């Protein structure tokens, strides 16, 4: 069973930009949190921390540590809380 209040979106590289775009879309928020992975200059946008909490992992690749970091950040957030 999926809890619709605990849906998170994470992305790496251009996927991080897409995750932010999806999470920051106009209208009712669809995600409880967004995770961004990558080393960016400048930081990817859009940003909408006033609507959706953002966690960032400044890593060049995705590994178990990144997954654990994002899960630790995301798991405490619920949509609408």
N, CA, C and O atoms as a GROMACS GRO file, in nm:
protein
  324
    1UNK      N    1   0.085  -0.117   0.000
    1UNK     CA    2   0.000   0.000   0.000
    1UNK      C    3   0.090   0.124   0.000
    1UNK      O    4   0.187   0.131   0.076
    2UNK      N    5   0.058   0.220  -0.083
    2UNK     CA    6   0.135   0.344  -0.094
    2UNK      C    7   0.064   0.454  -0.016
    2UNK      O    8  -0.056   0.477  -0.034
    3UNK      N    9   0.139   0.521   0.071
    3UNK     CA   10   0.085   0.636   0.144
    3UNK      C   11   0.102   0.759   0.055
    3UNK      O   12   0.216   0.802   0.035
    4UNK      N   13  -0.005   0.816   0.001
    4UNK     CA   14   0.007   0.929  -0.092
    4UNK      C   15   0.064   1.055  -0.026
    4UNK      O   16   0.100   1.150  -0.096
    5UNK      N   17   0.073   1.058   0.105
    5UNK     CA   18   0.132   1.172   0.175
    5UNK      C   19   0.282   1.158   0.196
    5UNK      O   20   0.346   1.247   0.251
    6UNK      N   21   0.338   1.045   0.150
    6UNK     CA   22   0.481   1.022   0.166
    6UNK      C   23   0.543   0.983   0.031
    6UNK      O   24   0.615   0.883   0.022
    7UNK      N   25   0.516   1.060  -0.071
    7UNK     CA   26   0.575   1.038  -0.204
    7UNK      C   27   0.687   1.139  -0.221
    7UNK      O   28   0.666   1.260  -0.209
    8UNK      N   29   0.807   1.089  -0.249
    8UNK     CA   30   0.926   1.172  -0.264
    8UNK      C   31   0.978   1.161  -0.406
    8UNK      O   32   0.957   1.059  -0.471
    9UNK      N   33   1.045   1.264  -0.453
    9UNK     CA   34   1.108   1.261  -0.585
    9UNK      C   35   1.254   1.298  -0.566
    9UNK      O   36   1.286   1.398  -0.501
   10UNK      N   37   1.344   1.218  -0.623
   10UNK     CA   38   1.487   1.242  -0.616
   10UNK      C   39   1.542   1.238  -0.758
   10UNK      O   40   1.485   1.171  -0.844
   11UNK      N   41   1.650   1.308  -0.782
   11UNK     CA   42   1.713   1.304  -0.914
   11UNK      C   43   1.860   1.339  -0.906
   11UNK      O   44   1.905   1.406  -0.813
   12UNK      N   45   1.936   1.292  -1.004
   12UNK     CA   46   2.079   1.321  -1.014
   12UNK      C   47   2.106   1.390  -1.147
   12UNK      O   48   2.047   1.355  -1.249
   13UNK      N   49   2.194   1.488  -1.146
   13UNK     CA   50   2.229   1.560  -1.269
   13UNK      C   51   2.108   1.632  -1.327
   13UNK      O   52   2.038   1.704  -1.257
   14UNK      N   53   2.085   1.610  -1.456
   14UNK     CA   54   1.968   1.672  -1.520
   14UNK      C   55   1.838   1.618  -1.460
   14UNK      O   56   1.736   1.686  -1.461
   15UNK      N   57   1.842   1.496  -1.409
   15UNK     CA   58   1.727   1.441  -1.338
   15UNK      C   59   1.695   1.520  -1.212
   15UNK      O   60   1.579   1.527  -1.170
   16UNK      N   61   1.798   1.580  -1.152
   16UNK     CA   62   1.777   1.666  -1.035
   16UNK      C   63   1.699   1.791  -1.075
   16UNK      O   64   1.608   1.834  -1.005
   17UNK      N   65   1.736   1.847  -1.189
   17UNK     CA   66   1.662   1.964  -1.238
   17UNK      C   67   1.516   1.926  -1.268
   17UNK      O   68   1.425   2.002  -1.237
   18UNK      N   69   1.496   1.810  -1.327
   18UNK     CA   70   1.361   1.764  -1.357
   18UNK      C   71   1.282   1.738  -1.228
   18UNK      O   72   1.164   1.771  -1.220
   19UNK      N   73   1.348   1.681  -1.127
   19UNK     CA   74   1.281   1.658  -0.998
   19UNK      C   75   1.236   1.790  -0.937
   19UNK      O   76   1.124   1.800  -0.887
   20UNK      N   77   1.323   1.891  -0.942
   20UNK     CA   78   1.286   2.023  -0.889
   20UNK      C   79   1.172   2.084  -0.970
   20UNK      O   80   1.080   2.142  -0.912
   21UNK      N   81   1.178   2.071  -1.101
   21UNK     CA   82   1.071   2.124  -1.186
   21UNK      C   83   0.938   2.058  -1.152
   21UNK      O   84   0.836   2.127  -1.143
   22UNK      N   85   0.938   1.926  -1.134
   22UNK     CA   86   0.815   1.854  -1.101
   22UNK      C   87   0.764   1.894  -0.962
   22UNK      O   88   0.645   1.917  -0.944
   23UNK      N   89   0.855   1.902  -0.866
   23UNK     CA   90   0.815   1.934  -0.728
   23UNK      C   91   0.766   2.078  -0.715
   23UNK      O   92   0.680   2.107  -0.632
   24UNK      N   93   0.821   2.168  -0.796
   24UNK     CA   94   0.789   2.311  -0.784
   24UNK      C   95   0.680   2.356  -0.881
   24UNK      O   96   0.653   2.476  -0.892
   25UNK      N   97   0.619   2.262  -0.951
   25UNK     CA   98   0.515   2.298  -1.048
   25UNK      C   99   0.400   2.372  -0.979
   25UNK      O  100   0.370   2.346  -0.863
   26UNK      N  101   0.337   2.464  -1.052
   26UNK     CA  102   0.223   2.536  -0.994
   26UNK      C  103   0.111   2.440  -0.955
   26UNK      O  104   0.101   2.329  -1.007
   27UNK      N  105   0.030   2.484  -0.864
   27UNK     CA  106  -0.083   2.402  -0.820
   27UNK      C  107  -0.054   2.334  -0.688
   27UNK      O  108   0.043   2.366  -0.619
   28UNK      N  109  -0.138   2.240  -0.656
   28UNK     CA  110  -0.126   2.166  -0.531
   28UNK      C  111   0.002   2.084  -0.531
   28UNK      O  112   0.029   2.013  -0.628
   29UNK      N  113   0.084   2.091  -0.423
   29UNK     CA  114   0.206   2.009  -0.417
   29UNK      C  115   0.173   1.860  -0.428
   29UNK      O  116   0.076   1.812  -0.370
   30UNK      N  117   0.256   1.788  -0.503
   30UNK     CA  118   0.236   1.644  -0.524
   30UNK      C  119   0.338   1.560  -0.448
   30UNK      O  120   0.319   1.439  -0.433
   31UNK      N  121   0.446   1.623  -0.400
   31UNK     CA  122   0.554   1.549  -0.335
   31UNK      C  123   0.578   1.602  -0.195
   31UNK      O  124   0.567   1.722  -0.171
   32UNK      N  125   0.610   1.512  -0.102
   32UNK     CA  126   0.638   1.551   0.036
   32UNK      C  127   0.778   1.609   0.050
   32UNK      O  128   0.804   1.688   0.141
   33UNK      N  129   0.870   1.570  -0.040
   33UNK     CA  130   1.008   1.621  -0.036
   33UNK      C  131   1.074   1.593  -0.170
   33UNK      O  132   1.032   1.506  -0.246
   34UNK      N  133   1.180   1.671  -0.199
   34UNK     CA  134   1.257   1.652  -0.322
   34UNK      C  135   1.404   1.639  -0.284
   34UNK      O  136   1.454   1.715  -0.201
   35UNK      N  137   1.473   1.542  -0.345
   35UNK     CA  138   1.615   1.522  -0.322
   35UNK      C  139   1.694   1.550  -0.448
   35UNK      O  140   1.656   1.505  -0.556
   36UNK      N  141   1.803   1.625  -0.434
   36UNK     CA  142   1.885   1.666  -0.548
   36UNK      C  143   2.026   1.612  -0.527
   36UNK      O  144   2.087   1.634  -0.422
   37UNK      N  145   2.078   1.541  -0.628
   37UNK     CA  146   2.212   1.484  -0.620
   37UNK      C  147   2.296   1.539  -0.733
   37UNK      O  148   2.254   1.535  -0.849
   38UNK      N  149   2.413   1.589  -0.700
   38UNK     CA  150   2.505   1.636  -0.803
   38UNK      C  151   2.589   1.752  -0.755
   38UNK      O  152   2.564   1.811  -0.651
   39UNK      N  153   2.691   1.781  -0.834
   39UNK     CA  154   2.779   1.894  -0.806
   39UNK      C  155   2.749   1.999  -0.911
   39UNK      O  156   2.788   1.984  -1.027
   40UNK      N  157   2.681   2.106  -0.871
   40UNK     CA  158   2.631   2.205  -0.965
   40UNK      C  159   2.696   2.340  -0.944
   40UNK      O  160   2.726   2.380  -0.832
   41UNK      N  161   2.716   2.410  -1.053
   41UNK     CA  162   2.759   2.550  -1.051
   41UNK      C  163   2.700   2.616  -1.173
   41UNK      O  164   2.754   2.599  -1.282
   42UNK      N  165   2.593   2.690  -1.163
   42UNK     CA  166   2.518   2.726  -1.042
   42UNK      C  167   2.426   2.613  -0.998
   42UNK      O  168   2.407   2.514  -1.069
   43UNK      N  169   2.371   2.630  -0.879
   43UNK     CA  170   2.276   2.532  -0.827
   43UNK      C  171   2.156   2.522  -0.920
   43UNK      O  172   2.115   2.621  -0.980
   44UNK      N  173   2.099   2.401  -0.934
   44UNK     CA  174   1.984   2.385  -1.022
   44UNK      C  175   1.860   2.453  -0.966
   44UNK      O  176   1.846   2.470  -0.845
   45UNK      N  177   1.772   2.490  -1.052
   45UNK     CA  178   1.646   2.552  -1.013
   45UNK      C  179   1.536   2.486  -1.091
   45UNK      O  180   1.565   2.400  -1.174
   46UNK      N  181   1.415   2.519  -1.070
   46UNK     CA  182   1.369   2.619  -0.974
   46UNK      C  183   1.384   2.568  -0.831
   46UNK      O  184   1.411   2.450  -0.809
   47UNK      N  185   1.367   2.656  -0.738
   47UNK     CA  186   1.368   2.617  -0.598
   47UNK      C  187   1.236   2.662  -0.535
   47UNK      O  188   1.183   2.768  -0.568
   48UNK      N  189   1.185   2.581  -0.446
   48UNK     CA  190   1.055   2.613  -0.385
   48UNK      C  191   1.051   2.561  -0.242
   48UNK      O  192   0.952   2.498  -0.202
   49UNK      N  193   1.155   2.585  -0.166
   49UNK     CA  194   1.162   2.533  -0.029
   49UNK      C  195   1.048   2.582   0.059
   49UNK      O  196   1.021   2.521   0.163
   50UNK      N  197   0.983   2.689   0.021
   50UNK     CA  198   0.867   2.735   0.098
   50UNK      C  199   0.747   2.642   0.079
   50UNK      O  200   0.654   2.645   0.159
   51UNK      N  201   0.748   2.559  -0.026
   51UNK     CA  202   0.638   2.465  -0.054
   51UNK      C  203   0.678   2.320  -0.034
   51UNK      O  204   0.599   2.240   0.016
   52UNK      N  205   0.801   2.285  -0.073
   52UNK     CA  206   0.848   2.146  -0.070
   52UNK      C  207   0.989   2.143  -0.012
   52UNK      O  208   1.078   2.207  -0.067
   53UNK      N  209   1.013   2.070   0.098
   53UNK     CA  210   1.148   2.063   0.154
   53UNK      C  211   1.246   2.002   0.053
   53UNK      O  212   1.213   1.906  -0.016
   54UNK      N  213   1.366   2.060   0.046
   54UNK     CA  214   1.468   2.012  -0.047
   54UNK      C  215   1.588   1.961   0.030
   54UNK      O  216   1.639   2.027   0.120
   55UNK      N  217   1.632   1.841  -0.006
   55UNK     CA  218   1.755   1.786   0.048
   55UNK      C  219   1.856   1.777  -0.065
   55UNK      O  220   1.820   1.745  -0.178
   56UNK      N  221   1.982   1.805  -0.034
   56UNK     CA  222   2.085   1.803  -0.138
   56UNK      C  223   2.201   1.715  -0.097
   56UNK      O  224   2.245   1.718   0.018
   57UNK      N  225   2.251   1.637  -0.191
   57UNK     CA  226   2.369   1.554  -0.171
   57UNK      C  227   2.470   1.593  -0.280
   57UNK      O  228   2.450   1.559  -0.396
   58UNK      N  229   2.578   1.664  -0.243
   58UNK     CA  230   2.674   1.713  -0.343
   58UNK      C  231   2.772   1.604  -0.387
   58UNK      O  232   2.892   1.618  -0.368
   59UNK      N  233   2.721   1.498  -0.446
   59UNK     CA  234   2.803   1.385  -0.491
   59UNK      C  235   2.803   1.377  -0.642
   59UNK      O  236   2.708   1.421  -0.708
   60UNK      N  237   2.909   1.320  -0.698
   60UNK     CA  238   2.920   1.306  -0.843
   60UNK      C  239   2.851   1.181  -0.894
   60UNK      O  240   2.821   1.171  -1.013
   61UNK      N  241   2.826   1.085  -0.807
   61UNK     CA  242   2.759   0.962  -0.848
   61UNK      C  243   2.666   0.917  -0.736
   61UNK      O  244   2.675   0.962  -0.622
   62UNK      N  245   2.577   0.826  -0.772
   62UNK     CA  246   2.478   0.777  -0.677
   62UNK      C  247   2.527   0.645  -0.620
   62UNK      O  248   2.563   0.554  -0.695
   63UNK      N  249   2.528   0.635  -0.488
   63UNK     CA  250   2.565   0.511  -0.423
   63UNK      C  251   2.476   0.491  -0.300
   63UNK      O  252   2.384   0.569  -0.275
   64UNK      N  253   2.505   0.388  -0.225
   64UNK     CA  254   2.424   0.356  -0.107
   64UNK      C  255   2.421   0.473  -0.008
   64UNK      O  256   2.317   0.503   0.051
   65UNK      N  257   2.535   0.539   0.010
   65UNK     CA  258   2.544   0.653   0.103
   65UNK      C  259   2.447   0.764   0.062
   65UNK      O  260   2.379   0.822   0.147
   66UNK      N  261   2.440   0.794  -0.068
   66UNK     CA  262   2.348   0.896  -0.118
   66UNK      C  263   2.204   0.855  -0.090
   66UNK      O  264   2.125   0.936  -0.041
   67UNK      N  265   2.170   0.731  -0.120
   67UNK     CA  266   2.034   0.683  -0.094
   67UNK      C  267   1.999   0.694   0.055
   67UNK      O  268   1.889   0.738   0.090
   68UNK      N  269   2.093   0.656   0.142
   68UNK     CA  270   2.068   0.664   0.285
   68UNK      C  271   2.052   0.809   0.330
   68UNK      O  272   1.965   0.839   0.412
   69UNK      N  273   2.134   0.899   0.276
   69UNK     CA  274   2.125   1.041   0.310
   69UNK      C  275   1.989   1.098   0.269
   69UNK      O  276   1.924   1.166   0.348
   70UNK      N  277   1.946   1.069   0.146
   70UNK     CA  278   1.818   1.121   0.098
   70UNK      C  279   1.700   1.058   0.173
   70UNK      O  280   1.601   1.126   0.201
   71UNK      N  281   1.711   0.930   0.204
   71UNK     CA  282   1.602   0.865   0.277
   71UNK      C  283   1.591   0.925   0.417
   71UNK      O  284   1.481   0.952   0.465
   72UNK      N  285   1.706   0.946   0.483
   72UNK     CA  286   1.704   1.006   0.617
   72UNK      C  287   1.639   1.144   0.613
   72UNK      O  288   1.560   1.178   0.702
   73UNK      N  289   1.672   1.223   0.511
   73UNK     CA  290   1.611   1.356   0.496
   73UNK      C  291   1.462   1.345   0.465
   73UNK      O  292   1.380   1.410   0.531
   74UNK      N  293   1.425   1.264   0.367
   74UNK     CA  294   1.288   1.260   0.316
   74UNK      C  295   1.189   1.194   0.411
   74UNK      O  296   1.076   1.240   0.424
   75UNK      N  297   1.230   1.087   0.476
   75UNK     CA  298   1.135   1.004   0.550
   75UNK      C  299   1.059   1.077   0.660
   75UNK      O  300   0.952   1.031   0.701
   76UNK      N  301   1.111   1.188   0.708
   76UNK     CA  302   1.040   1.263   0.811
   76UNK      C  303   0.936   1.359   0.758
   76UNK      O  304   0.863   1.420   0.836
   77UNK      N  305   0.927   1.373   0.628
   77UNK     CA  306   0.834   1.470   0.568
   77UNK      C  307   0.708   1.401   0.517
   77UNK      O  308   0.712   1.291   0.461
   78UNK      N  309   0.596   1.468   0.537
   78UNK     CA  310   0.467   1.421   0.486
   78UNK      C  311   0.401   1.536   0.413
   78UNK      O  312   0.413   1.651   0.454
   79UNK      N  313   0.333   1.507   0.306
   79UNK     CA  314   0.261   1.607   0.228
   79UNK      C  315   0.155   1.672   0.316
   79UNK      O  316   0.077   1.604   0.383
   80UNK      N  317   0.154   1.804   0.316
   80UNK     CA  318   0.056   1.878   0.393
   80UNK      C  319   0.086   1.891   0.541
   80UNK      O  320   0.005   1.945   0.617
   81UNK      N  321   0.203   1.842   0.583
   81UNK     CA  322   0.237   1.850   0.727
   81UNK      C  323   0.333   1.964   0.753
   81UNK      O  324   0.372   1.986   0.868
   0.00000   0.00000   0.00000
